[in-house]
Amino acid sequence: MASYDVIVIGSGPGGYVSAIRCAQLGLKTACVEGRDTLGGTCLNVGCIPSKALLHASHQLHEAQHNFSKMGLIAEDPKVDWAKMQGYKTDVIDGNTKGIEFLFKKNKIDWLKGWGSIPAAGQVKVGDDIHQAKHIIIASGSEPSSLPGIAIDEKIVVTSTGALELNKIPSKLVVIGAGVIGLELGSVYARLGAEVEVIEFLDEITPGMDGEIQKTFLRILKKQGLMFTMGAAVQSVAVKKGKATVSYVKRKKGSQHEVEADVVLVATGRRPYVDGLGLDALGVTLTERSQIQTDAHYATSVPGIYAIGDAISGPMLAHKAEDEGMAVAEILAGQAGHVNYDVIPGVIYTHPEVATVGKTEEQLKEAGRAYKAGKFSFMGNGRAKANFAADGFVKILADAQTDRILGAHIIGPMAGDLIHEICVAMEFGAAAEDLARTCHAHPTYSEAVREAALACGDGAIHS
């Protein structure tokens, strides 16, 4: 029976980062993982493989649509799906092996198997019970479905199955116009599939800035994706290798059906806490089956903590990582902290979408006086040269103090551009601070500066 200062359950972004930070701070640490590889959903069947396919399919799109404009003449590119899947697997392997190396470097024990907590201070893995002063639950989440839909991961799939289809479908129906559905829908649309997205609400990407939503929808339609909005899916029936999706238009009450080779159910995710033994321990859960924690990530049972998708807040890998580092620092006697007002969200379509802080809708609802500075990538020299001029940067600042309250970007490299605004917000910067900071020319980042200038006297290039 081994004894540790900390045992982390789960090796996803929250878990493995937390384990490494614990080890860095001198705590004897182990991490429980039942998969054959470390990295959790994100590295194995989520963020990383989806980005590999997004990158590959974007290169195909560039070859088909933009190469000839630059004088690059080549034969019509073809897709070798098996080879593309092999590339995706190589990317996964490189990342998961990297975490194994980091565990060895930091002297973290990998307890291989599925973990449960028979009592406070104990973690059971297989037949072995390990002692721990502190237990951190970083068990992540799993795809959620809808009533009347049976997932087989072949014809009716979650994101997991969508990443490893045997062939590119002729027709793909995506249920849910959130991040996962739009990213994977984009992949298969670029690869030649007819893609239809069915969404319950009247807008895509719920909760996002309204102007971004409208622009994003327009661009995706231009790329060939079809959208059926305000539709409640009733069932998905599979017969003779085909799926039939039945839905009702909410406003009219009319019944409809659509046939597809593959149906991707992208209706969100739910905490994965089954099998941990939380009920018997008396760990309090929320109404949404999330583990309830206090400001220091402590659960209702002393010595047990929880982070990431298993607790409340956005289900984002980087949010889990920050919480993992914070709880490690708290356990080491430091003041771990996460600023939840400055957590960016990114959609890795092309163009990318990135957001941080408040939306205009939220500011209006709160009755807060603000100003909006906006700049189109049409005015950015680098974007025009790279056929990436769709979209804009919008910065929201307090009307009196000029402090940055939020930012929303749709355009090239938006997921990277958002971070200078995150840093500015973390330090309480004003829009003028960004506007007076020299940005290299020609770069996409100049669009951020121009949006900041637009919060004042006006952008230069518009």
C-alpha positions as CSV (number, residue, x, y, z in Angstrom):
1,M,0.0,0.0,0.0
2,A,1.6,3.2,-1.2
3,S,1.2,6.6,0.6
4,Y,1.2,10.0,-1.1
5,D,0.7,13.6,-0.3
6,V,-1.6,14.0,-3.3
7,I,-3.4,11.5,-5.6
8,V,-5.0,13.1,-8.7
9,I,-7.8,11.1,-10.3
10,G,-7.7,11.7,-14.1
11,S,-4.9,12.7,-16.4
12,G,-6.6,15.1,-18.7
13,P,-5.4,18.7,-18.9
14,G,-6.6,19.5,-15.4
15,G,-5.3,16.3,-13.8
16,Y,-1.9,16.0,-15.4
17,V,-1.1,19.8,-15.0
18,S,-2.2,19.6,-11.4
19,A,-0.1,16.6,-10.7
20,I,3.0,18.3,-12.3
21,R,2.4,21.4,-10.3
22,C,2.0,19.4,-7.1
23,A,5.3,17.6,-7.8
24,Q,7.1,20.9,-8.5
25,L,6.0,22.2,-5.1
26,G,7.5,19.2,-3.4
27,L,4.4,17.1,-2.8
28,K,4.7,13.3,-3.4
29,T,2.2,12.8,-6.1
30,A,0.5,10.1,-8.1
31,C,-2.1,10.2,-10.9
32,V,-4.7,7.7,-11.6
33,E,-5.6,7.0,-15.3
34,G,-7.6,4.0,-16.7
35,R,-6.8,4.7,-20.4
36,D,-3.7,3.1,-22.0
37,T,-2.4,6.7,-22.6
38,L,-2.3,9.8,-20.6
39,G,-4.0,13.1,-21.6
40,G,-7.6,12.4,-21.0
41,T,-10.4,13.2,-23.5
42,C,-8.6,16.3,-24.8
43,L,-5.4,14.7,-26.1
44,N,-6.8,11.3,-27.0
45,V,-10.3,12.0,-28.5
46,G,-10.9,15.7,-28.3
47,C,-9.0,19.0,-28.6
48,I,-5.8,17.6,-30.2
49,P,-7.1,15.1,-32.8
50,S,-9.8,17.5,-33.8
51,K,-7.3,20.3,-34.4
52,A,-5.2,17.9,-36.5
53,L,-8.1,17.2,-38.8
54,L,-9.1,20.9,-38.8
55,H,-5.5,21.8,-39.9
56,A,-5.4,19.1,-42.6
57,S,-8.8,19.9,-44.0
58,H,-7.9,23.6,-44.0
59,Q,-4.8,22.9,-46.1
60,L,-7.0,21.0,-48.6
61,H,-9.3,24.1,-48.7
62,E,-6.4,26.4,-49.4
63,A,-5.1,24.1,-52.2
64,Q,-8.5,23.9,-53.8
65,H,-9.4,27.6,-53.5
66,N,-6.3,29.8,-53.0
67,F,-3.2,28.1,-54.4
68,S,-3.9,29.1,-58.0
69,K,-4.4,32.7,-57.0
70,M,-0.8,32.7,-55.8
71,G,0.6,31.1,-58.8
72,L,0.9,27.6,-57.2
73,I,-0.2,25.2,-60.0
74,A,-0.8,21.6,-58.9
75,E,-3.1,18.8,-59.8
76,D,-6.4,18.6,-58.2
77,P,-5.6,17.5,-54.6
78,K,-7.1,14.2,-53.4
79,V,-7.8,13.0,-49.9
80,D,-6.2,9.8,-48.6
81,W,-8.4,9.4,-45.6
82,A,-6.4,6.5,-44.1
83,K,-3.2,8.6,-44.3
84,M,-5.0,11.6,-42.8
85,Q,-6.1,9.4,-39.9
86,G,-2.6,8.2,-39.5
87,Y,-1.3,11.8,-39.3
88,K,-4.0,12.4,-36.6
89,T,-2.8,9.4,-34.6
90,D,0.9,10.5,-34.8
91,V,-0.1,13.9,-33.4
92,I,-2.0,12.2,-30.5
93,D,1.0,9.8,-29.8
94,G,3.5,12.7,-29.7
95,N,1.4,14.6,-27.2
96,T,0.6,11.6,-24.9
97,K,4.1,10.4,-24.8
98,G,5.2,13.9,-23.9
99,I,3.1,13.7,-20.8
100,E,4.6,10.3,-19.9
101,F,8.0,12.0,-20.1
102,L,6.9,14.9,-17.9
103,F,5.6,12.4,-15.3
104,K,8.9,10.6,-15.2
105,K,10.8,13.9,-15.1
106,N,8.8,15.1,-12.1
107,K,8.7,11.7,-10.4
108,I,5.0,11.3,-10.6
109,D,3.6,7.7,-10.2
110,W,1.1,6.7,-12.8
111,L,-1.4,4.4,-11.1
112,K,-2.8,2.5,-14.1
113,G,-6.5,1.6,-13.8
114,W,-9.8,3.2,-12.9
115,G,-10.0,4.9,-9.5
116,S,-12.6,5.1,-6.8
117,I,-12.6,6.6,-3.4
118,P,-13.7,4.1,-0.7
119,A,-13.0,6.5,2.1
120,A,-11.5,10.0,2.7
121,G,-7.8,9.6,2.3
122,Q,-8.0,6.4,0.2
123,V,-8.0,5.8,-3.5
124,K,-8.6,2.3,-4.8
125,V,-7.1,1.3,-8.2
126,G,-7.8,-2.3,-9.2
127,D,-7.3,-4.3,-6.0
128,D,-4.9,-1.9,-4.5
129,I,-5.7,0.9,-2.0
130,H,-3.4,3.9,-1.8
131,Q,-3.3,6.4,1.0
132,A,-3.3,10.1,0.3
133,K,-3.4,13.3,2.5
134,H,-5.2,15.0,-0.4
135,I,-7.3,13.7,-3.3
136,I,-8.0,15.8,-6.4
137,I,-10.8,14.7,-8.6
138,A,-10.1,15.6,-12.2
139,S,-12.3,13.1,-13.9
140,G,-13.5,15.3,-16.7
141,S,-16.6,15.0,-18.7
142,E,-18.3,12.8,-21.3
143,P,-20.6,13.6,-24.3
144,S,-24.3,14.0,-23.4
145,S,-27.1,12.9,-25.7
146,L,-30.8,13.4,-26.1
147,P,-33.8,11.1,-25.4
148,G,-34.6,8.9,-28.3
149,I,-31.1,8.7,-29.6
150,A,-28.9,5.6,-29.3
151,I,-25.2,6.2,-29.8
152,D,-23.3,3.4,-31.7
153,E,-20.2,5.5,-32.6
154,K,-20.5,4.2,-36.2
155,I,-23.5,5.9,-37.7
156,V,-24.8,7.8,-34.7
157,V,-21.7,9.3,-33.2
158,T,-20.4,11.6,-30.5
159,S,-17.2,13.6,-31.1
160,T,-15.2,10.5,-30.3
161,G,-16.7,8.5,-33.2
162,A,-16.7,11.5,-35.5
163,L,-12.9,11.6,-35.2
164,E,-12.4,8.0,-36.4
165,L,-15.0,7.3,-39.1
166,N,-14.2,4.6,-41.5
167,K,-14.8,6.9,-44.5
168,I,-15.9,10.4,-45.2
169,P,-19.7,10.5,-45.3
170,S,-21.7,11.8,-48.2
171,K,-24.2,13.4,-45.8
172,L,-23.5,14.4,-42.2
173,V,-26.2,15.8,-39.9
174,V,-24.9,17.6,-36.9
175,I,-27.2,18.0,-33.9
176,G,-26.2,21.1,-32.0
177,A,-24.6,24.3,-33.3
178,G,-22.0,24.7,-30.5
179,V,-18.2,24.5,-30.6
180,I,-17.8,20.8,-31.2
181,G,-20.5,20.5,-33.8
182,L,-19.3,23.5,-35.8
183,E,-15.6,22.4,-35.7
184,L,-16.2,18.9,-36.8
185,G,-18.9,20.0,-39.3
186,S,-16.3,22.3,-40.8
187,V,-13.8,19.4,-41.1
188,Y,-16.2,17.2,-43.1
189,A,-17.6,20.0,-45.2
190,R,-14.1,20.8,-46.4
191,L,-13.5,17.1,-47.1
192,G,-16.5,17.0,-49.4
193,A,-19.4,16.0,-47.2
194,E,-22.8,17.7,-47.4
195,V,-23.2,19.0,-43.8
196,E,-26.5,20.1,-42.2
197,V,-26.6,21.5,-38.7
198,I,-29.8,21.2,-36.7
199,E,-30.0,23.6,-33.7
200,F,-32.7,23.9,-31.0
201,L,-32.2,27.6,-30.5
202,D,-32.5,30.4,-33.0
203,E,-28.8,31.2,-33.0
204,I,-25.5,29.3,-33.2
205,T,-22.9,29.3,-30.4
206,P,-25.3,30.1,-27.5
207,G,-24.0,32.8,-25.2
208,M,-21.6,34.4,-27.6
209,D,-21.6,38.0,-28.7
210,G,-24.6,38.5,-31.0
211,E,-22.7,40.3,-33.7
212,I,-20.1,37.5,-33.8
213,Q,-22.9,35.0,-34.0
214,K,-24.5,36.6,-37.1
215,T,-21.1,37.1,-38.9
216,F,-20.0,33.5,-38.0
217,L,-23.3,32.0,-39.4
218,R,-23.0,34.0,-42.6
219,I,-19.4,32.8,-43.2
220,L,-20.2,29.2,-42.4
221,K,-23.1,29.2,-44.8
222,K,-20.8,30.7,-47.4
223,Q,-18.5,27.7,-46.8
224,G,-21.4,25.4,-47.7
225,L,-22.7,24.3,-44.3
226,M,-26.5,24.3,-44.1
227,F,-28.4,25.3,-41.0
228,T,-31.9,24.4,-39.6
229,M,-32.5,26.6,-36.6
230,G,-35.3,26.4,-34.0
231,A,-35.6,22.7,-34.4
232,A,-36.2,20.1,-31.7
233,V,-34.8,16.7,-32.6
234,Q,-37.2,13.9,-31.5
235,S,-35.4,10.8,-32.6
236,V,-32.7,9.2,-34.8
237,A,-33.6,5.9,-36.4
238,V,-31.0,3.7,-38.1
239,K,-31.9,1.3,-40.8
240,K,-29.8,-0.4,-43.5
241,G,-26.8,1.7,-42.7
242,K,-28.6,5.0,-42.9
243,A,-29.9,7.3,-40.2
244,T,-33.1,9.3,-40.3
245,V,-33.3,12.3,-38.0
246,S,-36.8,13.4,-37.0
247,Y,-37.3,16.9,-35.7
248,V,-40.1,19.5,-35.0
249,K,-39.8,23.2,-35.9
250,R,-40.6,24.8,-32.6
251,K,-42.5,27.8,-33.8
252,K,-44.7,26.1,-36.4
253,G,-44.9,22.7,-34.8
254,S,-44.3,21.1,-38.2
255,Q,-42.7,17.6,-38.4
256,H,-39.6,17.0,-40.6
257,E,-37.2,14.2,-41.4
258,V,-33.7,14.2,-42.9
259,E,-31.6,11.3,-43.9
260,A,-27.8,11.0,-43.3
261,D,-24.9,8.6,-43.6
262,V,-23.6,9.8,-40.2
263,V,-25.3,11.8,-37.4
264,L,-23.0,13.7,-35.0
265,V,-24.7,14.3,-31.6
266,A,-23.0,17.5,-30.3
267,T,-25.4,18.5,-27.6
268,G,-22.9,19.3,-24.9
269,R,-21.0,17.3,-22.2
270,R,-21.7,16.2,-18.7
271,P,-19.4,15.6,-15.7
272,Y,-18.0,12.1,-15.6
273,V,-18.2,11.1,-12.0
274,D,-19.7,7.6,-12.2
275,G,-17.8,4.9,-10.3
276,L,-16.0,7.2,-8.0
277,G,-18.1,6.4,-5.0
278,L,-19.1,9.9,-4.3
279,D,-22.6,9.1,-3.1
280,A,-21.4,6.7,-0.4
281,L,-18.8,9.3,0.7
282,G,-21.4,12.0,1.0
283,V,-19.8,14.4,-1.6
284,T,-22.4,17.0,-2.5
285,L,-23.3,17.4,-6.1
286,T,-25.2,20.2,-7.8
287,E,-28.5,19.9,-9.7
288,R,-26.4,19.4,-12.9
289,S,-24.5,16.5,-11.4
290,Q,-21.3,18.6,-11.0
291,I,-19.2,18.3,-7.8
292,Q,-19.9,21.2,-5.5
293,T,-16.8,23.0,-4.3
294,D,-15.9,26.1,-2.4
295,A,-13.6,28.9,-3.5
296,H,-10.6,26.7,-2.7
297,Y,-11.9,23.7,-4.8
298,A,-12.7,21.7,-1.6
299,T,-15.7,19.4,-1.7
300,S,-18.0,18.7,1.2
301,V,-15.7,15.9,2.4
302,P,-12.4,17.1,4.0
303,G,-9.3,16.2,2.0
304,I,-11.2,15.8,-1.3
305,Y,-11.0,18.4,-4.0
306,A,-12.3,18.7,-7.5
307,I,-11.4,20.7,-10.6
308,G,-12.2,21.0,-14.3
309,D,-15.2,19.7,-16.1
310,A,-16.3,17.8,-13.0
311,I,-17.2,21.1,-11.3
312,S,-19.1,24.3,-12.4
313,G,-17.9,26.7,-15.0
314,P,-17.0,26.5,-18.7
315,M,-15.9,23.0,-19.8
316,L,-12.6,24.2,-21.2
317,A,-9.2,22.5,-21.0
318,H,-7.4,25.7,-20.1
319,K,-9.9,26.5,-17.3
320,A,-9.1,23.0,-15.9
321,E,-5.4,23.6,-16.2
322,D,-5.6,26.8,-14.3
323,E,-7.7,25.2,-11.5
324,G,-5.3,22.3,-11.4
325,M,-2.4,24.7,-10.7
326,A,-4.4,26.7,-8.3
327,V,-5.4,23.8,-6.1
328,A,-1.9,22.4,-6.1
329,E,-0.6,25.8,-4.8
330,I,-3.3,25.9,-2.2
331,L,-2.3,22.4,-1.0
332,A,1.3,23.6,-0.8
333,G,0.3,26.5,1.4
334,Q,0.3,29.1,-1.3
335,A,-2.5,31.4,-2.5
336,G,-3.7,29.6,-5.7
337,H,-6.2,31.7,-7.6
338,V,-8.1,31.7,-11.0
339,N,-9.6,34.8,-12.5
340,Y,-12.7,33.5,-14.1
341,D,-13.4,36.9,-15.7
342,V,-10.4,36.4,-18.0
343,I,-10.8,32.9,-19.4
344,P,-10.9,33.0,-23.2
345,G,-13.0,30.7,-25.4
346,V,-12.0,29.7,-28.9
347,I,-13.6,28.0,-31.9
348,Y,-11.0,26.5,-34.2
349,T,-12.9,26.8,-37.5
350,H,-11.6,29.0,-40.3
351,P,-11.9,31.8,-39.6
352,E,-11.4,31.2,-35.9
353,V,-13.6,32.8,-33.3
354,A,-12.3,33.9,-29.9
355,T,-13.9,35.7,-27.0
356,V,-13.1,36.9,-23.5
357,G,-14.9,38.9,-20.9
358,K,-18.3,40.5,-21.3
359,T,-20.5,40.6,-24.4
360,E,-22.5,43.6,-25.5
361,E,-25.7,41.8,-24.5
362,Q,-24.4,41.2,-21.0
363,L,-23.3,44.8,-20.5
364,K,-26.6,46.1,-21.8
365,E,-28.5,43.8,-19.4
366,A,-26.4,45.0,-16.5
367,G,-27.1,48.6,-17.5
368,R,-23.3,49.3,-17.7
369,A,-22.2,52.2,-19.9
370,Y,-19.6,51.0,-22.4
371,K,-18.0,51.9,-25.7
372,A,-17.2,49.5,-28.5
373,G,-14.2,49.8,-30.8
374,K,-14.4,47.6,-33.9
375,F,-12.0,47.0,-36.8
376,S,-12.5,44.8,-39.9
377,F,-9.7,42.5,-41.1
378,M,-10.5,44.0,-44.6
379,G,-8.3,46.9,-43.4
380,N,-5.4,44.6,-42.4
381,G,-2.7,44.2,-45.0
382,R,-1.5,40.8,-43.8
383,A,-5.1,39.4,-43.8
384,K,-5.7,40.6,-47.3
385,A,-2.5,39.1,-48.6
386,N,-3.4,35.7,-47.0
387,F,-7.0,35.6,-48.3
388,A,-8.1,35.8,-44.7
389,A,-9.9,39.2,-44.6
390,D,-13.3,37.9,-43.3
391,G,-14.2,39.0,-39.8
392,F,-13.3,41.7,-37.3
393,V,-12.0,42.6,-33.8
394,K,-14.3,44.2,-31.3
395,I,-13.1,45.6,-28.0
396,L,-15.6,46.7,-25.3
397,A,-14.4,49.3,-22.7
398,D,-16.0,51.1,-19.8
399,A,-17.4,54.4,-21.0
400,Q,-15.9,56.4,-18.1
401,T,-12.6,54.6,-17.2
402,D,-11.8,53.0,-20.6
403,R,-11.0,49.8,-18.8
404,I,-11.3,46.8,-21.1
405,L,-14.4,44.7,-20.2
406,G,-14.4,42.2,-23.0
407,A,-13.2,41.4,-26.6
408,H,-14.6,39.4,-29.4
409,I,-12.7,38.3,-32.5
410,I,-13.7,36.5,-35.7
411,G,-10.8,36.2,-38.1
412,P,-7.4,34.7,-38.8
413,M,-5.5,33.4,-35.8
414,A,-8.2,34.8,-33.4
415,G,-7.4,32.1,-30.8
416,D,-3.9,33.6,-30.6
417,L,-4.8,37.3,-30.9
418,I,-7.2,37.1,-28.0
419,H,-4.4,36.6,-25.5
420,E,-2.8,40.1,-25.6
421,I,-6.3,41.3,-24.6
422,C,-6.4,38.7,-21.8
423,V,-3.1,39.9,-20.5
424,A,-4.3,43.5,-20.7
425,M,-7.5,42.6,-18.8
426,E,-5.6,40.7,-16.2
427,F,-3.6,43.9,-15.4
428,G,-6.7,46.2,-15.6
429,A,-5.5,47.9,-18.7
430,A,-7.5,50.6,-20.6
431,A,-8.2,50.3,-24.3
432,E,-5.8,53.3,-24.7
433,D,-3.0,51.2,-23.3
434,L,-3.4,48.7,-26.1
435,A,-3.8,51.5,-28.6
436,R,-0.5,53.1,-27.5
437,T,1.5,49.9,-27.7
438,C,3.5,49.5,-30.9
439,H,2.4,46.5,-32.9
440,A,4.6,45.0,-35.7
441,H,3.7,45.6,-39.3
442,P,2.4,43.7,-41.2
443,T,0.7,41.4,-38.6
444,Y,-2.8,40.3,-37.8
445,S,-2.3,41.8,-34.4
446,E,-2.5,45.3,-35.8
447,A,-6.3,44.7,-36.1
448,V,-6.4,44.4,-32.3
449,R,-4.6,47.8,-31.9
450,E,-6.9,49.4,-34.5
451,A,-10.0,48.1,-32.5
452,A,-8.4,49.7,-29.4
453,L,-7.9,52.9,-31.3
454,A,-11.5,52.8,-32.3
455,C,-12.5,53.0,-28.6
456,G,-10.9,56.4,-28.7
457,D,-10.6,58.9,-31.5
458,G,-10.9,56.2,-34.2
459,A,-9.0,53.6,-36.1
460,I,-6.4,54.7,-38.6
461,H,-7.1,52.3,-41.4
462,S,-10.9,52.4,-41.6
